[in-house]
Amino acid sequence: MSAPDLTDAERAAVQAVLHTPQLSFGPQTLAFERAIAELTGARHAIAVNSGTAGLHLCVRAAGLGPGDLALTTPFSFMASSNVLLYEQAVPVFVDVEPQTGNIDPELAAQAAADLASGGAAARRWLPRRGASGSAALKALLAVDVFGQPADYDPLLETARAHGLKVIEDSCESLGAAYQERPAGTLGDYGVFAFYPNKQITTGEGGLIVTDDDAAADFMRALRNQGRAPGDTWLEHTYLGYNYRLDELSAALGRAQMGRLEELLAKRQRVANWYATHLEGLPEIEQPFIAASTTRMSWFVYVVRLPKGSDRDGVMKRLEAEGIPTRPYFAPIHLQPFMVERFGYRAGDFPVTEDLGARGLALPFSSVMTEGQAAAVCTALAGAL
């Protein structure tokens, strides 16, 4: 489905670390953090060992605890809800825009207003079980789906009106821009991820950006076993975690950051090839770029099959020709443990369910050739 884009520069950077005695937190991590801070203009950049770890620390920094509510999307990778559940907070799902797959700002505004008013209006948004109608709404966790930022201006207006912290899950959108503002900087905290299929990779890894000085100090302490500034090696002010990023991974990320513009341009080129070769398939819905997205950062290339299509059959035919594909995303609210815990049912979030049923991720990476993209599209036409 994907492949990292690595050169001898990255290999040399990792090899150089192996000639030093410092393999854990050190100068490579600091340099990697500086590179992301310079890209985004954020005051603080905090490297961690996964995007999930970064989101979890943001949930802690936002003060979410048992029973608290957070508006979020059911159309995402599971981690964006899991991090709320880690702290026993309750994800309050809001359906998504049909074109982008990002959280619908109008529905988010309505949900926040209804939850503030309480009673029957609030119960409309809560799961059938596992949440209290008197619980406090404390945060909004938006996801930048497939490399495209959510529509943040109205979301931020809702957050301000209701005193909500905004966590931007920008794990798929490094380098993207919303209304000329960098992804990751649009909320109180933003999180990037660097799995091997991302725009840049550290193997495993993530990074938080924020302008909140106190939150940054708190999250730095939490990633390092809860050691606050001034704590000795065996002193732990907070309940913390081992969420540090190692030096080898940071060196790889720092080298990749030196090629970021090249990598983003190569991904754009592959997306353009797909768009061109799919023109002959009008029944296929290609990715939609919103006017507010002033720079798309291609993470995956997800098309939508016509309603009623046999997606599994299409995938099997493509696999028989050596072409891997994947459904993308499976609705979070219909995951087995979410159904068991909260009582969700099919039909609860129809747009999310429609996108989940028709979405098909095609092979995508910056190392693909036009010939490969053309072959995928030809095979897709035959499979349909």
C-alpha positions in Angstrom: 0.0 0.0 0.0 2.8 2.4 0.7 6.6 2.6 1.1 8.9 5.1 2.9 11.0 7.4 0.7 14.6 7.0 2.1 18.0 8.1 0.8 21.6 7.6 1.8 21.3 10.9 3.8 18.8 9.3 6.1 20.8 6.1 6.4 23.9 8.1 7.2 22.1 10.2 9.9 21.0 7.0 11.7 24.4 5.4 11.3 26.0 8.5 12.8 24.0 8.2 16.0 25.3 4.6 16.4 28.8 6.1 16.7 27.7 8.1 19.8 27.0 6.9 23.3 23.6 8.6 23.4 20.7 6.6 21.9 17.9 8.0 24.0 16.8 11.6 24.5 19.5 13.9 23.2 20.7 16.4 20.5 18.9 14.7 17.6 15.6 14.9 19.4 16.1 18.6 20.1 17.1 19.3 16.5 14.1 17.4 15.2 11.8 19.4 17.5 13.4 22.6 16.3 12.8 21.7 12.6 9.0 21.1 13.2 8.8 24.3 15.3 10.3 26.3 12.5 8.0 24.7 9.9 4.8 25.5 11.9 5.9 28.6 13.8 4.8 27.0 17.0 6.5 28.1 20.2 6.9 24.5 21.5 7.5 21.2 19.8 7.5 18.0 21.9 8.7 14.8 20.3 7.1 11.5 21.4 7.1 7.9 20.3 3.8 7.9 18.4 1.0 10.1 17.3 -1.3 8.2 19.7 1.1 9.1 22.6 1.0 12.8 21.5 -2.8 12.8 21.4 -3.0 11.2 24.8 -0.7 13.9 26.4 -3.0 16.5 24.8 -6.0 14.9 26.4 -4.2 15.1 29.8 -3.2 18.7 29.2 -6.8 19.6 28.3 -7.8 18.4 31.8 -10.2 15.6 30.6 -11.0 13.0 33.2 -13.6 10.4 34.0 -17.0 11.2 32.6 -16.0 14.4 30.8 -17.2 14.9 27.3 -15.3 15.7 24.1 -16.8 16.4 20.7 -15.0 14.3 18.0 -15.5 12.4 14.8 -16.4 8.8 14.2 -14.6 8.9 10.8 -11.0 8.5 11.8 -8.4 6.0 12.9 -9.3 4.4 16.2 -6.5 6.3 18.2 -8.4 9.6 18.2 -11.1 8.1 20.3 -8.9 5.7 22.2 -6.9 8.5 23.8 -10.2 9.9 25.3 -11.1 6.5 26.7 -7.7 6.1 28.3 -8.7 8.9 30.6 -12.3 7.6 31.0 -13.6 10.6 29.1 -16.5 10.0 26.6 -16.2 10.7 22.9 -19.3 12.5 21.7 -19.5 11.8 18.0 -20.5 14.4 15.4 -21.1 13.2 11.9 -18.8 14.5 9.1 -19.0 16.5 5.9 -19.8 14.2 2.9 -17.2 15.7 0.6 -14.2 16.0 2.9 -14.9 13.4 5.6 -13.9 16.0 8.2 -16.1 16.8 11.2 -19.1 18.9 10.3 -18.8 22.4 11.9 -22.5 23.1 11.9 -23.3 19.8 13.6 -20.5 20.5 16.1 -22.0 23.9 16.9 -25.4 22.3 17.4 -24.0 19.5 19.6 -22.2 22.0 21.8 -25.3 24.2 22.2 -27.5 21.2 23.0 -25.1 19.7 25.5 -24.9 23.1 27.2 -28.7 23.3 27.5 -29.0 19.8 28.9 -32.1 17.7 29.0 -33.6 16.0 26.0 -31.5 18.2 23.6 -28.3 16.9 25.2 -29.4 13.3 25.1 -29.7 13.5 21.4 -25.9 13.6 21.1 -24.9 11.2 23.9 -24.4 7.4 23.4 -27.2 5.2 24.6 -25.2 4.1 27.6 -21.9 5.0 29.3 -22.4 8.8 29.5 -24.1 11.2 31.9 -26.3 14.0 30.7 -24.9 16.2 33.5 -21.3 15.6 32.4 -19.1 18.6 31.4 -18.2 19.2 27.8 -14.5 20.2 27.9 -12.9 19.7 24.5 -13.2 19.4 20.8 -10.9 16.9 19.1 -10.9 17.4 15.3 -9.1 15.2 12.8 -7.5 16.4 9.6 -8.7 13.5 7.4 -6.4 12.1 4.7 -4.1 15.2 4.9 -6.8 17.9 4.6 -7.4 20.2 7.6 -10.9 20.4 9.1 -12.8 23.6 8.7 -11.3 25.3 11.8 -12.7 28.8 11.8 -16.3 27.8 12.7 -15.0 25.0 15.0 -12.9 27.5 16.9 -15.8 29.9 17.2 -17.8 27.0 18.8 -14.9 26.2 21.1 -14.6 29.9 22.2 -18.4 30.1 22.8 -18.4 27.1 25.1 -14.9 27.3 26.7 -13.6 24.2 25.0 -10.0 23.2 24.5 -9.2 22.3 20.8 -7.0 19.3 20.0 -6.0 19.1 16.4 -5.2 15.6 15.3 -3.0 16.6 12.4 -1.3 13.1 12.3 -2.2 12.9 8.6 -1.6 16.5 7.6 2.1 17.5 8.1 2.7 20.4 5.7 -0.9 21.2 5.0 -2.4 24.6 5.4 -5.9 26.0 6.2 -6.5 29.6 5.1 -2.7 30.0 4.8 -2.2 28.8 8.5 -0.1 25.6 9.1 -1.9 22.4 10.1 -1.1 21.5 13.7 -1.3 25.2 14.9 -5.1 25.7 14.5 -6.1 24.5 18.0 -4.6 24.7 21.4 -2.5 21.7 20.7 -1.7 19.8 17.4 -0.2 16.4 16.9 1.8 15.0 13.9 2.7 11.3 13.4 5.5 9.7 11.5 4.6 6.1 10.8 6.3 4.7 7.6 3.3 5.7 5.3 3.2 9.3 6.5 4.7 12.3 4.6 7.9 11.9 6.6 8.8 8.9 8.8 10.7 8.2 11.9 9.7 4.5 11.8 7.4 5.1 14.8 7.0 8.5 16.3 5.0 11.6 16.8 5.3 15.2 17.9 3.1 17.8 19.7 3.1 21.5 18.8 1.6 24.2 21.0 2.0 27.8 22.0 0.8 27.1 25.6 3.9 27.3 27.8 2.4 25.6 30.9 0.9 22.8 28.8 4.2 22.3 27.0 6.1 21.9 30.4 3.4 19.5 31.6 3.5 17.3 28.5 7.3 17.3 28.5 7.1 16.0 32.0 4.5 13.4 31.2 6.4 11.9 28.3 9.4 11.4 30.6 7.8 9.3 33.4 6.2 12.4 35.0 9.5 14.1 35.8 8.8 17.8 36.2 11.6 20.5 35.7 13.9 20.2 38.7 13.1 16.6 39.4 16.0 14.2 39.8 16.3 10.9 38.0 14.1 9.1 40.5 11.7 11.9 41.4 8.3 11.9 39.6 5.9 14.8 40.2 3.2 13.5 37.9 1.8 10.2 36.8 3.8 9.9 33.6 4.7 7.6 30.8 7.6 6.4 28.8 6.6 8.3 25.6 10.1 9.5 24.7 11.4 9.4 21.1 14.8 7.7 20.7 17.7 9.4 19.0 17.8 7.0 16.0 14.2 7.8 15.2 14.8 11.5 15.7 17.9 11.5 13.4 15.8 9.9 10.7 13.1 12.5 11.2 15.5 15.3 11.1 17.0 14.1 7.8 13.5 13.6 6.4 12.6 17.2 7.4 15.4 18.4 5.2 13.6 16.9 2.3 10.0 17.8 3.3 9.3 20.0 0.3 10.6 17.4 -2.1 8.5 14.7 -0.4 5.3 16.7 -0.5 5.9 17.7 -4.1 6.4 14.0 -5.1 3.2 13.0 -3.3 1.3 15.8 -5.1 2.7 14.5 -8.4 1.4 11.0 -7.7 -2.0 12.4 -6.7 -2.1 14.4 -10.0 -1.3 11.2 -11.9 -4.2 9.4 -10.2 -6.6 12.3 -11.0 -5.6 12.3 -14.6 -5.9 8.5 -15.1 -9.2 8.4 -13.2 -10.9 10.9 -15.5 -12.2 8.1 -17.6 -14.1 6.7 -14.7 -16.8 9.3 -13.8 -18.5 6.9 -11.5 -15.5 7.0 -9.2 -15.6 9.9 -6.7 -12.1 11.4 -6.5 -10.8 13.2 -3.4 -12.4 16.6 -2.8 -10.2 19.6 -1.8 -12.1 22.3 0.1 -11.6 26.0 -0.8 -10.3 26.6 2.8 -7.4 24.1 2.2 -4.7 26.4 0.8 -2.3 23.5 0.8 -3.2 19.8 0.6 -0.7 17.4 2.2 -1.4 14.1 0.5 -1.3 11.2 3.0 -3.4 8.6 1.2 -5.4 8.5 -1.9 -8.9 7.4 -1.2 -11.6 7.2 -3.8 -15.3 6.3 -3.3 -17.0 3.6 -5.3 -20.6 4.1 -6.5 -23.3 3.3 -4.0 -24.3 -0.3 -4.2 -20.9 -1.5 -5.5 -19.4 -4.8 -4.3 -16.3 -3.3 -2.8 -15.0 -6.6 -1.5 -15.4 -8.1 -4.9 -13.5 -5.1 -6.5 -10.7 -5.5 -3.9 -10.4 -9.3 -4.6 -10.1 -8.7 -8.3 -7.5 -6.0 -7.8 -5.6 -8.3 -5.4 -5.6 -11.0 -8.0 -3.7 -8.6 -10.3 -1.1 -7.8 -7.5 -2.7 -4.5 -6.5 -3.4 -4.1 -2.8 -6.3 -1.8 -1.7 -7.9 -1.2 1.7 -11.2 0.1 3.1 -10.7 3.5 4.7 -12.0 4.2 7.4 -14.2 1.7 9.2 -16.6 3.8 11.4 -15.3 4.0 15.0 -18.8 3.8 16.5 -19.3 0.4 14.9 -16.1 -1.1 16.2 -17.1 -4.1 18.5 -16.0 -2.6 21.8 -17.6 0.7 21.1 -20.9 -1.0 20.3 -20.6 -3.1 23.5 -19.6 -0.1 25.7 -21.8 2.7 24.4 -24.6 0.9 22.5 -24.0 2.4 19.1 -25.9 1.0 16.1 -25.7 1.1 12.4 -27.5 4.2 11.2 -26.4 6.4 14.0 -24.0 8.4 11.8 -25.1 7.9 8.2 -22.5 10.1 6.4 -19.7 8.4 8.2 -21.2 5.0 7.5 -21.7 5.8 3.8 -18.1 7.0 3.4 -16.8 3.9 5.3 -18.8 1.6 3.1 -17.6 3.1 -0.2 -14.1 4.3 0.5 -11.2 2.6 -1.1 -7.6 3.5 -0.5 -5.3 2.9 -3.5 -1.6 2.3 -3.3 0.1 5.6 -2.6 3.6 6.8 -1.8 6.1 9.3 -3.1 8.1 6.6 -4.7 5.4 5.5 -7.1 5.8 6.0 -10.8 3.2 7.2 -13.3 3.2 3.8 -14.9 2.2 2.2 -11.6 -0.6 4.8 -11.0 -1.9 4.2 -14.6 -1.8 0.4 -14.0 -3.9 0.8 -10.8 -6.5 2.9 -12.6 -6.7 0.5 -15.5 -7.1 -2.5 -13.1 -9.7 -0.6 -11.1 -11.8 0.1 -14.3 -11.7 -3.6 -15.1 -12.6 -4.6 -11.6 -15.6 -2.3 -11.6 
